[in-house]
Every structure is written in structure tokens, then in C-alpha cells.
Amino acid sequence: TVKALLILDSLGQRLLAKYYDGTFPTAKEQAAFERNIFSKTHRAGGEIACLEGLTVVYRSSVDLFFYVVGGCQENELMLLAVLTCLLDTLGHLLRDVSHLLAHRKEVEKRWLLDNMEGTFLVVDEIVDRGVILESDPQQVIQRLSLR
């Protein structure tokens, strides 16, 4: 299961956050966790961190940071599959939206803000109430096209 899915900008400000359990029940605790996670990872080159007893997989893309948070016993490969699915699906949508701009391959803040509704749909197709529904980007894209 996933405890949280976060997208932060290059300053560590929240653009999208979905918390799926009571680990961080208040907005204040969530903001503190987001500051902490960003300060520990924004300069690091890795993809996996252990923080506050949680397993965090993350990746950066241009001016964004993507995080998938699970419990300390959670399988890192499953969390990484969720993260990869999210990035690949958003990248596919980006190519669809900006087919005229073939050079754009990575998700950036301006595009994300312009397509926030689609981003929430992608997140909801991948994870529902903390349960991983899908880790194949092609399946997510197919489900979204049916909508």
C-alpha cells in the first residue's frame, strides 16, 4: 500500500499531495513532512530514502519532485513501479498535448499546473485509498481514454 503520493516544485512547495492513511492527520503535520522530505532529497542523487520510519521513492523532472511514500516494510520495487507508472503516464499525456513540441519529454511545473485535473485522474487510476491499482502506464492511458 501507499501512504502518500506527492509532487513538489523546485522550492519544495506542494503542487499535489494525496495522503491515504492517518500517518499525517493534520495539514500542519503534512507540511512539516513535506519540508523534511524535500530538504533530505532535493540535492540527493538517489531514488530511495528512509525517513521517519517510512520508505520513500522519489525522482526529479526538470523543476518538479515526485514522491511515493510507503511503510517501512513496504516493497521498494512496488513503490518504484507506482512512481515510474506516474511519470511515464504523465510523460505520455504531455506528448499527446504537446505533439507539436516534440522536444519536450519531461514533465515540468507549468504543464502540470495547466493539466492538474488530468494529473489527479492519473493518480486516482494508479492508487485508490492507498491500494495500488495499476503499475502499467499503458493500462492507465487506456482507462483514461475510455473516460
Accessible surface in RSA format (square Angstrom, percent):
REM  Atomic radii and reference values for relative SASA: ProtOr
REM  Chains: A
REM  Algorithm: Lee & Richards
REM  Probe-radius: 1.40
REM  Slices: 20
REM RES _ NUM      All-atoms   Total-Side   Main-Chain    Non-polar    All polar
REM                ABS   REL    ABS   REL    ABS   REL    ABS   REL    ABS   REL
RES THR A   1    92.32  65.7  76.81  77.9  15.52  37.0  54.14  72.7  38.18  57.7
RES VAL A   2     2.98   2.0   0.00   0.0   2.98   7.2   0.00   0.0   2.98   8.1
RES LYS A   3    51.74  25.2  51.04  31.3   0.70   1.7  20.41  18.4  31.34  33.4
RES ALA A   4     0.92   0.8   0.92   1.4   0.00   0.0   0.92   1.3   0.00   0.0
RES LEU A   5     0.00   0.0   0.00   0.0   0.00   0.0   0.00   0.0   0.00   0.0
RES LEU A   6     0.00   0.0   0.00   0.0   0.00   0.0   0.00   0.0   0.00   0.0
RES ILE A   7     0.00   0.0   0.00   0.0   0.00   0.0   0.00   0.0   0.00   0.0
RES LEU A   8     0.00   0.0   0.00   0.0   0.00   0.0   0.00   0.0   0.00   0.0
RES ASP A   9     4.68   3.3   4.68   4.7   0.00   0.0   0.83   1.9   3.85   3.8
RES SER A  10    60.98  51.5  46.17  61.6  14.81  34.1  23.76  50.6  37.22  52.2
RES LEU A  11   138.58  77.2 118.60  84.9  19.98  50.2 121.72  85.5  16.86  45.4
RES GLY A  12    10.09  12.4   0.00   N/A  10.09  12.4   1.83   5.0   8.26  18.5
RES GLN A  13   108.89  60.9 107.48  78.5   1.41   3.3  28.79  61.3  80.09  60.7
RES ARG A  14   108.14  45.4  81.39  41.5  26.75  63.7  34.77  47.5  73.37  44.5
RES LEU A  15    29.91  16.7  12.47   8.9  17.44  43.8  15.11  10.6  14.80  39.8
RES LEU A  16     2.35   1.3   0.00   0.0   2.35   5.9   2.35   1.7   0.00   0.0
RES ALA A  17    23.13  21.3   0.20   0.3  22.92  52.1   0.20   0.3  22.92  60.7
RES LYS A  18    55.24  26.9  53.03  32.5   2.20   5.2  20.88  18.8  34.36  36.6
RES TYR A  19    44.16  20.6  12.68   7.2  31.47  81.9  12.68   9.5  31.47  38.8
RES TYR A  20    39.38  18.4  13.10   7.5  26.27  68.4  18.90  14.2  20.47  25.2
RES ASP A  21    62.44  43.7  39.43  39.2  23.01  54.4  42.46  99.9  19.97  19.9
RES GLY A  22    59.37  73.2   0.00   N/A  59.37  73.2  34.27  94.0  25.10  56.2
RES THR A  23    53.69  38.2  26.87  27.2  26.82  63.9  32.26  43.3  21.43  32.4
RES PHE A  24    19.50   9.8  17.92  11.1   1.59   4.1  17.92  10.9   1.59   4.5
RES PRO A  25    91.56  66.7  56.71  51.7  34.85 126.7  63.66  52.6  27.90 173.4
RES THR A  26    68.41  48.7  64.16  65.0   4.25  10.1  65.94  88.6   2.47   3.7
RES ALA A  27    77.75  71.5  66.47 102.6  11.28  25.7  67.47  95.0  10.28  27.2
RES LYS A  28   173.10  84.4 163.57 100.4   9.53  22.7 112.99 101.7  60.11  64.0
RES GLU A  29    76.14  43.7  71.80  54.3   4.34  10.3  33.13  64.1  43.02  35.1
RES GLN A  30    28.76  16.1  28.76  21.0   0.00   0.0   0.00   0.0  28.76  21.8
RES ALA A  31    36.93  34.0  34.88  53.8   2.05   4.7  36.09  50.8   0.84   2.2
RES ALA A  32    45.25  41.6  40.41  62.4   4.84  11.0  41.44  58.4   3.81  10.1
RES PHE A  33     2.39   1.2   0.13   0.1   2.26   5.9   1.67   1.0   0.72   2.1
RES GLU A  34     8.71   5.0   8.71   6.6   0.00   0.0   2.54   4.9   6.18   5.0
RES ARG A  35   152.33  64.0 146.07  74.5   6.26  14.9  76.11 104.0  76.22  46.2
RES ASN A  36    39.28  27.1  33.99  32.8   5.29  12.7  17.15  41.3  22.13  21.4
RES ILE A  37     0.20   0.1   0.20   0.1   0.00   0.0   0.20   0.1   0.00   0.0
RES PHE A  38    22.21  11.1  22.21  13.8   0.00   0.0  22.21  13.5   0.00   0.0
RES SER A  39    69.35  58.6  48.45  64.7  20.90  48.1  40.89  87.1  28.46  39.9
RES LYS A  40   124.11  60.5 100.45  61.6  23.66  56.3  68.25  61.4  55.86  59.5
RES THR A  41     1.47   1.0   0.83   0.8   0.64   1.5   0.83   1.1   0.64   1.0
RES HIS A  42    58.81  32.1  41.70  29.0  17.11  43.8  32.94  33.9  25.87  30.1
RES ARG A  43   207.84  87.3 172.72  88.0  35.11  83.6  70.30  96.1 137.54  83.4
RES ALA A  44    53.49  49.2  26.73  41.3  26.76  60.9  37.38  52.6  16.12  42.7
RES GLY A  45    82.85 102.2   0.00   N/A  82.85 102.2  42.80 117.4  40.05  89.7
RES GLY A  46    42.01  51.8   0.00   N/A  42.01  51.8  31.68  86.9  10.33  23.1
RES GLU A  47    68.82  39.5  63.72  48.2   5.10  12.1  25.23  48.8  43.59  35.6
RES ILE A  48    84.01  47.8  59.79  44.5  24.22  58.4  59.79  43.1  24.22  65.7
RES ALA A  49    24.37  22.4  17.43  26.9   6.94  15.8  24.37  34.3   0.00   0.0
RES CYS A  50   106.28  80.4  75.69  84.4  30.59  71.9  33.07  83.8  73.21  78.9
RES LEU A  51    15.70   8.7  12.21   8.7   3.49   8.8  15.33  10.8   0.36   1.0
RES GLU A  52    99.92  57.4  54.91  41.5  45.01 107.2  47.86  92.6  52.06  42.5
RES GLY A  53    53.74  66.3   0.00   N/A  53.74  66.3  37.73 103.5  16.01  35.9
RES LEU A  54    10.26   5.7   9.24   6.6   1.02   2.6   9.70   6.8   0.56   1.5
RES THR A  55     2.48   1.8   2.48   2.5   0.00   0.0   0.06   0.1   2.42   3.7
RES VAL A  56     0.05   0.0   0.05   0.0   0.00   0.0   0.05   0.0   0.00   0.0
RES VAL A  57     0.00   0.0   0.00   0.0   0.00   0.0   0.00   0.0   0.00   0.0
RES TYR A  58    10.44   4.9  10.44   5.9   0.00   0.0   5.62   4.2   4.82   5.9
RES ARG A  59    69.37  29.1  66.23  33.8   3.14   7.5  36.99  50.5  32.38  19.6
RES SER A  60    64.96  54.9  44.63  59.6  20.34  46.8   7.95  16.9  57.01  79.9
RES SER A  61     7.46   6.3   6.50   8.7   0.96   2.2   5.81  12.4   1.65   2.3
RES VAL A  62    99.17  65.3  50.88  46.1  48.29 116.4  62.62  54.4  36.55  99.1
RES ASP A  63    44.86  31.4  43.26  43.1   1.59   3.8  19.91  46.9  24.95  24.9
RES LEU A  64     0.10   0.1   0.00   0.0   0.10   0.3   0.00   0.0   0.10   0.3
RES PHE A  65    26.12  13.1  26.12  16.2   0.00   0.0  26.12  15.8   0.00   0.0
RES PHE A  66     0.00   0.0   0.00   0.0   0.00   0.0   0.00   0.0   0.00   0.0
RES TYR A  67     0.11   0.1   0.00   0.0   0.11   0.3   0.00   0.0   0.11   0.1
RES VAL A  68     0.00   0.0   0.00   0.0   0.00   0.0   0.00   0.0   0.00   0.0
RES VAL A  69     0.19   0.1   0.19   0.2   0.00   0.0   0.19   0.2   0.00   0.0
RES GLY A  70     0.00   0.0   0.00   N/A   0.00   0.0   0.00   0.0   0.00   0.0
RES GLY A  71    15.29  18.9   0.00   N/A  15.29  18.9  13.75  37.7   1.54   3.5
RES CYS A  72    81.36  61.5  57.98  64.7  23.38  55.0  20.26  51.3  61.10  65.9
RES GLN A  73   167.70  93.8 136.93 100.1  30.77  73.3  62.69 133.4 105.01  79.6
RES GLU A  74    43.53  25.0  35.66  27.0   7.86  18.7   2.72   5.3  40.81  33.3
RES ASN A  75    76.00  52.4  66.96  64.7   9.03  21.8  25.61  61.6  50.39  48.7
RES GLU A  76    72.34  41.5  72.23  54.6   0.12   0.3   9.91  19.2  62.44  51.0
RES LEU A  77   132.72  73.9 126.89  90.8   5.83  14.7 127.17  89.3   5.55  14.9
RES MET A  78    80.95  41.9  80.94  53.6   0.01   0.0  49.81  42.3  31.14  41.3
RES LEU A  79     0.00   0.0   0.00   0.0   0.00   0.0   0.00   0.0   0.00   0.0
RES LEU A  80    35.94  20.0  35.94  25.7   0.00   0.0  35.94  25.2   0.00   0.0
RES ALA A  81    30.82  28.3  22.25  34.3   8.57  19.5  29.76  41.9   1.06   2.8
RES VAL A  82     0.00   0.0   0.00   0.0   0.00   0.0   0.00   0.0   0.00   0.0
RES LEU A  83     0.09   0.0   0.09   0.1   0.00   0.0   0.09   0.1   0.00   0.0
RES THR A  84    45.17  32.1  45.17  45.8   0.00   0.0  40.10  53.9   5.07   7.7
RES CYS A  85     0.59   0.4   0.00   0.0   0.59   1.4   0.25   0.6   0.34   0.4
RES LEU A  86     0.03   0.0   0.03   0.0   0.00   0.0   0.03   0.0   0.00   0.0
RES LEU A  87    23.39  13.0  18.05  12.9   5.33  13.4  18.27  12.8   5.12  13.8
RES ASP A  88    66.12  46.3  59.50  59.2   6.62  15.6  16.29  38.3  49.83  49.7
RES THR A  89     0.00   0.0   0.00   0.0   0.00   0.0   0.00   0.0   0.00   0.0
RES LEU A  90     0.16   0.1   0.16   0.1   0.00   0.0   0.16   0.1   0.00   0.0
RES GLY A  91     5.08   6.3   0.00   N/A   5.08   6.3   5.08  14.0   0.00   0.0
RES HIS A  92    50.35  27.5  50.35  35.0   0.00   0.0  33.73  34.8  16.61  19.3
RES LEU A  93    37.50  20.9  37.47  26.8   0.03   0.1  37.50  26.3   0.00   0.0
RES LEU A  94     0.00   0.0   0.00   0.0   0.00   0.0   0.00   0.0   0.00   0.0
RES ARG A  95   112.78  47.4 107.85  55.0   4.94  11.8  51.96  71.0  60.82  36.9
RES ASP A  96    79.77  55.9  64.22  63.9  15.55  36.8  25.41  59.8  54.36  54.2
RES VAL A  97    90.44  59.5  64.41  58.3  26.03  62.7  71.23  61.9  19.21  52.1
RES SER A  98    10.72   9.1   4.70   6.3   6.02  13.9   9.63  20.5   1.09   1.5
RES HIS A  99   130.68  71.4 108.10  75.1  22.58  57.8  89.47  92.2  41.22  48.0
RES LEU A 100   155.56  86.6 126.79  90.7  28.77  72.3 129.83  91.2  25.73  69.2
RES LEU A 101    77.09  42.9  75.07  53.7   2.02   5.1  76.08  53.4   1.01   2.7
RES ALA A 102    82.60  75.9  61.29  94.6  21.31  48.5  69.64  98.1  12.96  34.3
RES HIS A 103   140.67  76.9 114.64  79.7  26.03  66.6  88.36  91.1  52.30  60.9
RES ARG A 104    40.18  16.9  34.60  17.6   5.58  13.3  23.64  32.3  16.54  10.0
RES LYS A 105   140.82  68.7 128.07  78.6  12.75  30.4  85.45  76.9  55.37  59.0
RES GLU A 106    95.65  54.9  87.92  66.5   7.73  18.4  32.85  63.5  62.79  51.3
RES VAL A 107     3.58   2.4   2.98   2.7   0.60   1.4   2.98   2.6   0.60   1.6
RES GLU A 108    45.74  26.3  45.74  34.6   0.00   0.0   4.72   9.1  41.02  33.5
RES LYS A 109    63.33  30.9  63.33  38.9   0.00   0.0  27.94  25.1  35.39  37.7
RES ARG A 110   164.58  69.1 160.54  81.8   4.04   9.6  67.50  92.3  97.08  58.8
RES TRP A 111    13.01   5.2  10.00   4.8   3.01   7.1  12.77   6.8   0.24   0.4
RES LEU A 112     0.00   0.0   0.00   0.0   0.00   0.0   0.00   0.0   0.00   0.0
RES LEU A 113    87.14  48.5  68.72  49.2  18.43  46.3  68.89  48.4  18.25  49.1
RES ASP A 114   106.83  74.8  71.82  71.5  35.01  82.8  24.56  57.8  82.27  82.0
RES ASN A 115    37.48  25.8  31.67  30.6   5.81  14.0  11.41  27.5  26.07  25.2
RES MET A 116    41.22  21.3  39.21  26.0   2.01   4.8  39.21  33.3   2.01   2.7
RES GLU A 117   140.60  80.7 131.54  99.5   9.06  21.6  53.40 103.3  87.20  71.2
RES GLY A 118    24.61  30.4   0.00   N/A  24.61  30.4  21.00  57.6   3.62   8.1
RES THR A 119     0.93   0.7   0.19   0.2   0.74   1.8   0.00   0.0   0.93   1.4
RES PHE A 120    74.17  37.1  74.17  45.9   0.00   0.0  74.17  45.0   0.00   0.0
RES LEU A 121    59.89  33.4  59.84  42.8   0.06   0.1  59.84  42.0   0.05   0.1
RES VAL A 122     0.00   0.0   0.00   0.0   0.00   0.0   0.00   0.0   0.00   0.0
RES VAL A 123     0.00   0.0   0.00   0.0   0.00   0.0   0.00   0.0   0.00   0.0
RES ASP A 124    57.79  40.5  50.27  50.0   7.52  17.8  19.59  46.1  38.20  38.1
RES GLU A 125    16.65   9.6  15.82  12.0   0.83   2.0   1.26   2.4  15.40  12.6
RES ILE A 126     0.00   0.0   0.00   0.0   0.00   0.0   0.00   0.0   0.00   0.0
RES VAL A 127     1.14   0.8   0.00   0.0   1.14   2.8   0.00   0.0   1.14   3.1
RES ASP A 128    62.35  43.7  59.05  58.8   3.30   7.8   7.22  17.0  55.13  55.0
RES ARG A 129   199.81  83.9 178.29  90.9  21.52  51.2  66.45  90.8 133.36  80.8
RES GLY A 130     2.23   2.7   0.00   N/A   2.23   2.7   2.23   6.1   0.00   0.0
RES VAL A 131    80.47  52.9  80.21  72.6   0.26   0.6  80.47  69.9   0.00   0.0
RES ILE A 132    38.30  21.8  16.44  12.2  21.87  52.7  16.44  11.8  21.87  59.3
RES LEU A 133    87.44  48.7  60.91  43.6  26.53  66.7  64.20  45.1  23.25  62.6
RES GLU A 134    29.10  16.7  25.49  19.3   3.61   8.6   3.73   7.2  25.37  20.7
RES SER A 135    48.28  40.8  33.88  45.2  14.39  33.2   1.12   2.4  47.15  66.1
RES ASP A 136    57.32  40.2  54.55  54.3   2.77   6.5  22.39  52.7  34.94  34.8
RES PRO A 137    27.79  20.3  27.79  25.3   0.00   0.0  27.79  22.9   0.00   0.0
RES GLN A 138   112.66  63.0 110.27  80.6   2.39   5.7  49.77 105.9  62.90  47.7
RES GLN A 139    75.06  42.0  75.03  54.8   0.03   0.1  10.29  21.9  64.78  49.1
RES VAL A 140     0.00   0.0   0.00   0.0   0.00   0.0   0.00   0.0   0.00   0.0
RES ILE A 141    24.71  14.1  23.94  17.8   0.77   1.8  24.01  17.3   0.69   1.9
RES GLN A 142   100.80  56.4  96.77  70.7   4.03   9.6  28.65  61.0  72.14  54.7
RES ARG A 143    87.71  36.8  84.64  43.1   3.07   7.3  32.77  44.8  54.94  33.3
RES LEU A 144    26.96  15.0  15.03  10.8  11.93  30.0  15.38  10.8  11.58  31.2
RES SER A 145    89.52  75.6  50.63  67.6  38.89  89.6  49.79 106.0  39.73  55.7
RES LEU A 146   147.56  82.2 113.46  81.2  34.10  85.7 116.69  82.0  30.87  83.1
RES ARG A 147   171.33  71.9 105.48  53.8  65.86 156.8  62.05  84.8 109.29  66.2
END  Absolute sums over single chains surface
CHAIN  1 A     7750.0       6197.5       1552.5       4221.6       3528.4
END  Absolute sums over all chains
TOTAL          7750.0       6197.5       1552.5       4221.6       3528.4
